[in-house]
Amino acid sequence: MIKSLGKGYTSNGKANSVSVFDLQTYKILADIPVGQNPDAIFYDDKKIITCNGRSKDATIIDPATNKVVGTVPLGDKPETAVSDGKGKIFVNGETTNAVIVFDAINYKEVVRYKIDGGEEPTGLAIDRATNRLFIACAGSQTMVVMNAATGKTIAKFPIGDSDGLVFDSQTKIIYTANAGGTISAIREVSANKYEFVETIASEPSARTIGIDYITHHLFLPAAETEPATNGERPKQIPGSFHVIEVGK
């Protein structure tokens, strides 16, 4: 969502596109072809960026024109991306357990950091003030704190099978949404010191998470599910979708 332009953006995985809609009328303004199976999408202060899982790349869109201005090959399945606001984009590479860094101006890869102590990275956030990345790793069920300038692991905490992570820059608390029905809360005391705060109850299907930075409330999509069979993911029960709000 870009309030100054009055536009909102959604990634459409099956359609391999991004839809642009008017924030007032919700009318579709454009459908932009991107890479294959776009999933995570975000605004980095200047451009819209999508993480395309099947084509293993990132698409950069100019919101002023709604035109694709670049594609960055990543050589890995990108899960989530964030920006440091200073010209670098950081992307979680799920299959190689790495953070891929590319230049936000020329769209070229700069470096990639192997995640020490984490496997299958999913959720990702950044503290721009301390230049620290917070990485939820579903495979190892850990949250890794990484120095964004060097790739060095600063800290790691056991969490759960997490798919989503958010950082509250005012309270300095990192939240991970975990399968099994929990939220892990970890506080950034300083750039190099972190402490576990608490485990918050949610629901087993609530593995992704959003935050309202004004109220500091958390929002997690969830649904009732049928028991998993043949190693597949549990199927949602129709009509059971809801959003959990967590706050104090």
Disulfide bonds with the S-S distance in Angstrom:
none
